[in-house]
Amino acid sequence: MVSASASTSRFAALVGVTGLVVLLGAAGALAWALFFGEAPALDRLEHVSGQVKSATLSEGGTSGRSLRLVVERGTGEYELTLVRADQLPTRDWPLESVRAGDRVIAWYAPDFGTKQRGTLWQLLRGSQRVVAFEDTASRYSQWVRYVVPFSVAGILAGAALVAVGWVRHKRSAAPAHPQGS
């Protein structure tokens, strides 16, 4: 049978380790938001101009509607995705108006390791903006501002769990004081 002191010590260690994991995860999210949380500048994005091979709007459940756009340029195809597309305001034309055969210019952030796939930031059809960079950048900044308070709350919760685990561990490791005789 496990003594109450050993059980308390294991529980204290579990609470402390859980707190440390929460603390490190939240600190990582906060560091990412502060150091990498800015939208890229339009002139730093890749761009492709060509004919739309396909444009698909799909329901994504909790993430809302997403646009998947395939643009043909020469012999290559570029697959660009815009998640939560329904959260963007309609500009000159709605997203539904983009059709196969349309000539477009798309600015995108390539996925890691490839330039043939990426996240759409701005889309022009002729001189008309279908997706505006300032809208996607604003939505991205709002998302980052949403992450920061939750990261701070996670850091505080993680620190509290570490402290509780440490205090409980110290109490369980302390020698029992004999009662007065």
C-alpha positions in Angstrom: 0.0 0.0 0.0 1.2 3.5 -0.9 1.6 5.9 2.0 -0.3 9.1 2.0 2.9 11.0 1.9 4.1 9.2 -1.3 0.7 9.7 -2.9 0.8 13.4 -2.1 4.3 13.6 -3.4 3.3 12.0 -6.7 0.3 14.3 -7.1 2.5 17.3 -6.3 5.0 16.2 -9.0 2.2 15.7 -11.5 0.7 19.1 -10.8 4.2 20.7 -11.0 5.0 19.0 -14.4 1.6 19.9 -15.8 2.2 23.5 -14.7 5.6 23.5 -16.4 4.2 22.1 -19.6 1.4 24.8 -19.6 3.9 27.5 -18.7 6.3 26.6 -21.5 3.5 26.2 -24.1 2.0 29.5 -23.2 5.4 31.2 -23.2 6.1 29.7 -26.6 2.8 31.0 -28.0 3.5 34.4 -26.6 7.0 34.6 -27.9 5.7 33.5 -31.4 3.0 36.2 -31.3 5.5 38.9 -30.3 8.3 38.0 -32.6 6.6 36.5 -35.6 3.0 37.8 -35.2 3.1 40.5 -37.8 1.6 40.1 -41.2 4.2 40.0 -44.0 4.7 43.0 -46.1 3.0 42.8 -49.5 6.4 43.2 -51.4 7.8 40.2 -49.5 5.1 37.9 -50.6 5.4 35.7 -53.7 3.0 36.4 -56.5 1.7 34.5 -59.5 -0.3 35.7 -62.4 -2.2 33.3 -64.6 -5.5 31.6 -65.4 -7.7 30.1 -62.7 -7.9 26.3 -63.2 -10.4 25.9 -60.3 -11.8 27.9 -57.4 -13.6 26.0 -54.7 -15.4 27.5 -51.6 -15.9 24.9 -49.0 -17.5 24.9 -45.5 -14.9 24.2 -42.8 -17.1 23.7 -39.8 -15.8 26.0 -37.0 -13.2 27.6 -39.3 -15.9 28.9 -41.6 -15.7 28.9 -45.4 -12.3 28.4 -47.1 -11.3 29.3 -50.7 -9.0 26.9 -52.5 -7.7 28.5 -55.7 -5.6 26.7 -58.3 -3.8 29.1 -60.7 -2.1 27.8 -63.9 1.1 29.6 -65.0 2.8 28.0 -67.9 3.2 24.3 -67.1 3.0 24.8 -63.3 0.0 25.0 -61.0 -0.2 27.0 -57.8 -2.6 25.8 -55.1 -3.5 28.7 -52.8 -5.8 28.6 -49.8 -7.6 31.3 -47.9 -9.1 30.0 -44.6 -12.0 31.8 -42.9 -12.7 33.6 -46.1 -16.2 34.5 -44.9 -14.7 36.7 -42.3 -13.4 39.1 -44.9 -15.4 42.0 -46.3 -16.6 41.8 -49.9 -14.5 44.1 -52.1 -15.0 44.8 -55.7 -16.3 41.3 -56.3 -17.4 38.5 -54.0 -15.3 35.3 -53.7 -18.0 33.4 -55.5 -17.4 35.4 -58.6 -14.0 33.8 -59.2 -14.4 31.2 -61.9 -12.2 28.8 -63.9 -10.7 30.7 -66.9 -10.4 34.1 -65.1 -7.1 35.8 -65.3 -5.8 36.7 -61.8 -2.8 37.9 -59.9 -2.4 36.3 -56.5 0.0 37.3 -53.7 0.7 34.4 -51.3 3.0 33.2 -48.5 4.4 29.9 -49.7 4.1 26.8 -47.5 7.4 25.6 -46.1 9.5 23.7 -48.7 7.5 24.6 -51.8 6.5 27.7 -53.8 3.7 25.8 -55.6 1.3 26.0 -52.5 0.6 28.6 -50.0 -1.7 31.0 -48.1 -3.5 33.6 -50.2 -3.1 37.2 -49.0 -4.4 39.2 -52.0 -6.2 38.4 -55.2 -6.8 40.7 -58.1 -9.0 39.9 -61.1 -8.0 42.5 -63.7 -7.9 45.7 -61.7 -10.6 44.6 -59.3 -9.7 43.4 -55.8 -11.4 40.2 -54.8 -9.3 39.7 -51.7 -7.5 42.8 -50.3 -4.2 42.6 -48.5 -5.2 45.0 -45.8 -8.2 42.9 -45.0 -6.2 39.7 -44.6 -3.5 41.5 -42.7 -6.1 43.1 -40.4 -7.7 39.7 -39.7 -4.3 38.2 -39.0 -3.4 41.0 -36.6 -6.7 40.4 -34.8 -5.9 36.8 -34.4 -2.5 37.6 -32.9 -4.1 40.0 -30.5 -6.5 37.2 -29.5 -3.5 34.8 -28.8 -1.7 37.2 -26.5 -4.2 37.4 -23.6 -4.7 33.6 -23.6 -0.9 33.2 -23.6 -0.5 35.5 -20.6 -3.4 33.6 -18.8 -1.6 30.3 -19.6 1.7 31.6 -18.2 -0.1 32.7 -15.0 -2.0 29.4 -14.7 1.2 27.4 -15.4 3.2 29.4 -12.8 0.4 28.8 -10.3 0.4 25.1 -10.9 4.2 24.9 -10.6 3.9 26.8 -7.3 1.2 24.6 -6.0 3.1 21.5 -6.9 6.3 22.8 -5.3 4.5 23.7 -2.1 2.7 20.3 -1.9 5.9 18.5 -2.6 7.7 20.5 0.2 4.8 19.7 2.7 4.9 16.0 1.8 8.7 15.8 2.2 8.8 17.6 5.5 9.3 15.4 8.5 6.3 14.8 10.7 6.5 16.8 13.8 5.6 14.9 16.9 2.7 16.2 18.9 3.5 17.7 22.3 3.8 15.2 25.2 
